[in-house]
Amino acid sequence: QVQLVESGGGLVQTGGSLRLSCTASGDVDSGAVMRYWRQFPDKQREMVARITKEGLTNYAESVKGRFTISRDNAEMTVTLEMNDLKVEDTGIYYCKYLAIGSSYWGPGTQVTVSS
């Protein structure tokens, strides 16, 4: 079993910044890919960013240049820095741990961007 603890999120005005963090513990595979997904108010989901153990990253087109994902392999923590936030970034953000044979979701954290 792997437990994911998320932190960060909250309410911010347009153009503001937030930082999300997710720490994995338990029977952790250090080679796991860590991802952030988000669910919009209309329930649509989008993968926001992903990062491998080696630090390779991918981003949704909608967040490129504004969001940065990073990772501390020793702490098994992933951080999502979100800058220049827009109203359309509002949603619930979920951390996802993906390893061979297992995947886990974090409980999610609300991000609300007001105009």
Contacts in CASP RR format, 6 or more apart in sequence:
PFRMAT RR
TARGET T0000
AUTHOR 0000-0000-0000
METHOD contacts of the structure
MODEL  1
QVQLVESGGGLVQTGGSLRLSCTASGDVDSGAVMRYWRQFPDKQREMVAR
ITKEGLTNYAESVKGRFTISRDNAEMTVTLEMNDLKVEDTGIYYCKYLAI
GSSYWGPGTQVTVSS
1 26 0 8 1.000
1 27 0 8 1.000
2 24 0 8 1.000
2 25 0 8 1.000
2 26 0 8 1.000
2 27 0 8 1.000
2 28 0 8 1.000
2 97 0 8 1.000
2 99 0 8 1.000
2 102 0 8 1.000
2 104 0 8 1.000
3 24 0 8 1.000
3 25 0 8 1.000
3 26 0 8 1.000
3 104 0 8 1.000
4 22 0 8 1.000
4 23 0 8 1.000
4 24 0 8 1.000
4 95 0 8 1.000
4 97 0 8 1.000
4 104 0 8 1.000
4 105 0 8 1.000
4 106 0 8 1.000
4 107 0 8 1.000
5 22 0 8 1.000
5 23 0 8 1.000
5 25 0 8 1.000
5 106 0 8 1.000
6 20 0 8 1.000
6 21 0 8 1.000
6 22 0 8 1.000
6 93 0 8 1.000
6 94 0 8 1.000
6 95 0 8 1.000
6 106 0 8 1.000
6 107 0 8 1.000
6 108 0 8 1.000
6 109 0 8 1.000
7 20 0 8 1.000
7 21 0 8 1.000
7 22 0 8 1.000
7 109 0 8 1.000
8 18 0 8 1.000
8 19 0 8 1.000
8 20 0 8 1.000
8 21 0 8 1.000
8 109 0 8 1.000
9 18 0 8 1.000
9 19 0 8 1.000
9 20 0 8 1.000
9 93 0 8 1.000
9 109 0 8 1.000
9 110 0 8 1.000
9 111 0 8 1.000
10 18 0 8 1.000
10 109 0 8 1.000
10 110 0 8 1.000
10 111 0 8 1.000
10 112 0 8 1.000
11 112 0 8 1.000
11 113 0 8 1.000
11 114 0 8 1.000
12 18 0 8 1.000
12 85 0 8 1.000
12 111 0 8 1.000
12 112 0 8 1.000
12 113 0 8 1.000
12 114 0 8 1.000
13 113 0 8 1.000
13 114 0 8 1.000
13 115 0 8 1.000
14 85 0 8 1.000
14 86 0 8 1.000
14 87 0 8 1.000
14 113 0 8 1.000
14 114 0 8 1.000
14 115 0 8 1.000
15 83 0 8 1.000
15 84 0 8 1.000
15 85 0 8 1.000
15 86 0 8 1.000
15 113 0 8 1.000
16 83 0 8 1.000
16 84 0 8 1.000
16 85 0 8 1.000
16 113 0 8 1.000
17 81 0 8 1.000
17 82 0 8 1.000
17 83 0 8 1.000
17 84 0 8 1.000
17 85 0 8 1.000
18 82 0 8 1.000
18 85 0 8 1.000
18 111 0 8 1.000
19 79 0 8 1.000
19 80 0 8 1.000
19 81 0 8 1.000
19 82 0 8 1.000
20 36 0 8 1.000
20 79 0 8 1.000
20 80 0 8 1.000
20 82 0 8 1.000
20 93 0 8 1.000
20 95 0 8 1.000
20 109 0 8 1.000
20 111 0 8 1.000
21 77 0 8 1.000
21 78 0 8 1.000
21 79 0 8 1.000
21 80 0 8 1.000
22 34 0 8 1.000
22 36 0 8 1.000
22 77 0 8 1.000
22 78 0 8 1.000
22 79 0 8 1.000
22 80 0 8 1.000
22 95 0 8 1.000
22 106 0 8 1.000
23 75 0 8 1.000
23 76 0 8 1.000
23 77 0 8 1.000
24 32 0 8 1.000
24 34 0 8 1.000
24 76 0 8 1.000
24 77 0 8 1.000
24 97 0 8 1.000
24 104 0 8 1.000
25 76 0 8 1.000
28 76 0 8 1.000
28 97 0 8 1.000
29 99 0 8 1.000
29 100 0 8 1.000
29 102 0 8 1.000
30 53 0 8 1.000
30 73 0 8 1.000
30 76 0 8 1.000
31 52 0 8 1.000
31 53 0 8 1.000
31 99 0 8 1.000
32 53 0 8 1.000
32 97 0 8 1.000
32 98 0 8 1.000
32 99 0 8 1.000
33 50 0 8 1.000
33 51 0 8 1.000
33 52 0 8 1.000
33 53 0 8 1.000
33 97 0 8 1.000
33 98 0 8 1.000
33 99 0 8 1.000
34 50 0 8 1.000
34 51 0 8 1.000
34 69 0 8 1.000
34 71 0 8 1.000
34 78 0 8 1.000
34 95 0 8 1.000
34 96 0 8 1.000
34 97 0 8 1.000
34 98 0 8 1.000
35 47 0 8 1.000
35 48 0 8 1.000
35 49 0 8 1.000
35 50 0 8 1.000
35 51 0 8 1.000
35 95 0 8 1.000
35 96 0 8 1.000
35 98 0 8 1.000
36 47 0 8 1.000
36 48 0 8 1.000
36 49 0 8 1.000
36 50 0 8 1.000
36 69 0 8 1.000
36 78 0 8 1.000
36 80 0 8 1.000
36 93 0 8 1.000
36 94 0 8 1.000
36 95 0 8 1.000
36 96 0 8 1.000
37 45 0 8 1.000
37 46 0 8 1.000
37 47 0 8 1.000
37 48 0 8 1.000
37 93 0 8 1.000
37 94 0 8 1.000
37 96 0 8 1.000
38 45 0 8 1.000
38 46 0 8 1.000
38 48 0 8 1.000
38 89 0 8 1.000
38 91 0 8 1.000
38 92 0 8 1.000
38 93 0 8 1.000
38 94 0 8 1.000
38 111 0 8 1.000
39 45 0 8 1.000
39 91 0 8 1.000
39 92 0 8 1.000
39 94 0 8 1.000
40 46 0 8 1.000
40 90 0 8 1.000
40 91 0 8 1.000
41 90 0 8 1.000
41 91 0 8 1.000
46 60 0 8 1.000
46 62 0 8 1.000
47 60 0 8 1.000
48 59 0 8 1.000
48 60 0 8 1.000
48 63 0 8 1.000
48 67 0 8 1.000
48 80 0 8 1.000
48 93 0 8 1.000
49 57 0 8 1.000
49 58 0 8 1.000
49 59 0 8 1.000
49 60 0 8 1.000
49 63 0 8 1.000
49 67 0 8 1.000
49 69 0 8 1.000
49 80 0 8 1.000
50 57 0 8 1.000
50 58 0 8 1.000
50 69 0 8 1.000
51 57 0 8 1.000
51 69 0 8 1.000
51 70 0 8 1.000
51 71 0 8 1.000
51 78 0 8 1.000
53 71 0 8 1.000
53 73 0 8 1.000
55 71 0 8 1.000
57 69 0 8 1.000
59 65 0 8 1.000
59 67 0 8 1.000
59 69 0 8 1.000
62 88 0 8 1.000
63 82 0 8 1.000
63 89 0 8 1.000
66 82 0 8 1.000
66 83 0 8 1.000
66 84 0 8 1.000
66 85 0 8 1.000
67 80 0 8 1.000
67 81 0 8 1.000
67 82 0 8 1.000
67 83 0 8 1.000
68 80 0 8 1.000
68 81 0 8 1.000
68 83 0 8 1.000
69 78 0 8 1.000
69 79 0 8 1.000
69 80 0 8 1.000
69 81 0 8 1.000
70 78 0 8 1.000
70 79 0 8 1.000
70 81 0 8 1.000
71 77 0 8 1.000
71 78 0 8 1.000
71 79 0 8 1.000
72 78 0 8 1.000
72 79 0 8 1.000
78 95 0 8 1.000
80 93 0 8 1.000
82 89 0 8 1.000
82 111 0 8 1.000
85 111 0 8 1.000
85 113 0 8 1.000
86 113 0 8 1.000
87 113 0 8 1.000
87 114 0 8 1.000
87 115 0 8 1.000
88 113 0 8 1.000
89 111 0 8 1.000
89 113 0 8 1.000
90 111 0 8 1.000
90 112 0 8 1.000
90 113 0 8 1.000
91 110 0 8 1.000
91 111 0 8 1.000
91 112 0 8 1.000
92 108 0 8 1.000
92 109 0 8 1.000
92 110 0 8 1.000
92 111 0 8 1.000
93 108 0 8 1.000
93 109 0 8 1.000
93 110 0 8 1.000
93 111 0 8 1.000
94 105 0 8 1.000
94 106 0 8 1.000
94 107 0 8 1.000
94 108 0 8 1.000
94 109 0 8 1.000
95 105 0 8 1.000
95 106 0 8 1.000
95 108 0 8 1.000
96 103 0 8 1.000
96 104 0 8 1.000
96 105 0 8 1.000
96 106 0 8 1.000
97 103 0 8 1.000
97 104 0 8 1.000
97 105 0 8 1.000
97 106 0 8 1.000
END
